[in-house]
């Protein structure tokens, strides 16, 4: 598989911490290359560049909400990102373990809300 052709599901099975960024046609037009750069810079800032892989992926099926970045483990899809929100995702979710609800796909926001309610 070439660069950008790997499926996010394959990366999840590998088990290594990863930030998977869609670089398919729609996400590329929406700024995926800027998101790649922002993710790499934020991982360096967080001291995680050696531990967390940055991967370009095939379409992640959120074409109307690109660019898309998925945090692995957990398959957390973040939608409609810009470089600043990408940095927030890396620092708050990847480094600190706190997902950013406002940028997660709505299905994942509901799952997290249920999990938090169950823990209370």
C-alpha positions as CSV (number, residue, x, y, z in Angstrom):
1,X,0.0,0.0,0.0
2,X,1.3,3.4,-0.9
3,X,1.3,6.5,1.2
4,X,-2.2,7.7,2.0
5,X,-3.8,4.3,1.0
6,X,-3.7,2.6,4.4
7,X,-7.0,2.2,6.1
8,X,-7.5,3.5,9.6
9,X,-8.9,0.2,10.7
10,X,-5.6,-1.5,9.8
11,X,-3.7,1.0,12.0
12,X,-6.0,0.3,14.9
13,X,-5.2,-3.5,14.6
14,X,-1.5,-2.8,14.7
15,X,-2.0,-1.4,18.3
16,X,0.7,1.3,18.2
17,X,-0.4,4.8,19.3
18,X,-1.2,6.7,16.1
19,X,-2.6,9.9,14.7
20,X,-4.3,8.9,11.4
21,X,-5.0,11.8,9.1
22,X,-7.1,11.3,6.0
23,X,-5.4,12.6,2.9
24,X,-8.0,11.5,0.4
25,X,-9.3,14.0,-2.2
26,X,-11.9,15.8,-0.1
27,X,-9.8,16.1,3.1
28,X,-6.8,17.1,1.0
29,X,-8.9,20.0,-0.5
30,X,-10.0,20.9,3.1
31,X,-6.4,21.3,4.3
32,X,-5.2,17.8,5.3
33,X,-1.5,18.8,4.6
34,X,-1.8,21.7,7.2
35,X,-3.3,19.2,9.7
36,X,-0.3,16.8,9.1
37,X,2.2,19.6,9.8
38,X,0.3,20.8,12.8
39,X,0.1,17.2,14.2
40,X,3.8,16.6,13.7
41,X,4.7,20.0,15.4
42,X,2.4,19.4,18.3
43,X,3.8,15.9,18.9
44,X,7.3,17.4,19.0
45,X,6.1,20.1,21.4
46,X,4.5,17.4,23.6
47,X,7.6,15.2,23.5
48,X,5.7,12.4,21.9
49,X,7.1,12.4,18.3
50,X,9.1,9.1,19.0
51,X,6.1,7.3,20.6
52,X,3.2,8.3,18.4
53,X,3.1,7.5,14.7
54,X,1.6,10.1,12.3
55,X,0.0,8.2,9.3
56,X,-1.7,9.4,6.1
57,X,-4.8,7.3,5.4
58,X,-7.3,6.6,2.7
59,X,-10.8,8.1,3.1
60,X,-12.2,7.8,6.6
61,X,-15.8,8.3,5.4
62,X,-16.4,11.7,6.8
63,X,-16.0,13.6,3.5
64,X,-18.3,16.5,4.3
65,X,-16.5,17.2,7.6
66,X,-12.9,17.1,6.6
67,X,-10.1,17.3,7.4
68,X,-10.4,14.2,9.6
69,X,-7.9,13.0,12.2
70,X,-8.4,9.8,14.1
71,X,-6.6,9.1,17.4
72,X,-5.6,5.5,18.0
73,X,-6.1,3.6,20.3
74,X,-9.8,4.1,20.5
75,X,-10.6,5.2,17.0
76,X,-11.6,8.7,18.0
77,X,-12.5,10.6,14.8
78,X,-12.0,14.4,15.0
79,X,-13.8,16.4,12.3
80,X,-13.5,19.8,10.6
81,X,-10.1,20.6,12.0
82,X,-7.7,23.5,11.6
83,X,-4.1,23.7,12.8
84,X,-5.0,25.2,16.2
85,X,-7.6,22.6,17.0
86,X,-5.2,19.9,15.8
87,X,-2.7,21.1,18.3
88,X,-5.4,21.0,21.0
89,X,-6.3,17.4,20.1
90,X,-2.6,16.3,20.3
91,X,-2.0,18.1,23.6
92,X,-5.3,17.4,25.4
93,X,-6.2,14.0,24.0
94,X,-3.0,12.3,22.9
95,X,-0.8,13.7,25.7
96,X,-3.3,14.2,28.5
97,X,-5.9,11.5,27.7
98,X,-8.8,14.0,27.6
99,X,-10.8,13.8,24.4
100,X,-12.1,17.1,23.0
101,X,-15.8,16.5,22.8
102,X,-16.6,19.5,20.6
103,X,-14.6,18.2,17.7
104,X,-15.4,14.5,18.0
105,X,-18.0,12.8,15.7
106,X,-21.4,13.1,17.5
107,X,-21.6,9.3,18.0
108,X,-18.4,9.3,19.9
109,X,-19.5,12.3,22.0
110,X,-22.6,10.3,23.1
111,X,-20.5,7.3,24.0
112,X,-18.1,9.3,26.1
113,X,-21.1,11.1,27.8
114,X,-22.6,7.7,28.7
115,X,-19.3,6.4,30.0
116,X,-18.8,9.5,32.2
117,X,-22.4,9.2,33.5
118,X,-21.8,5.5,34.3
119,X,-18.7,6.3,36.3
120,X,-20.4,8.9,38.4
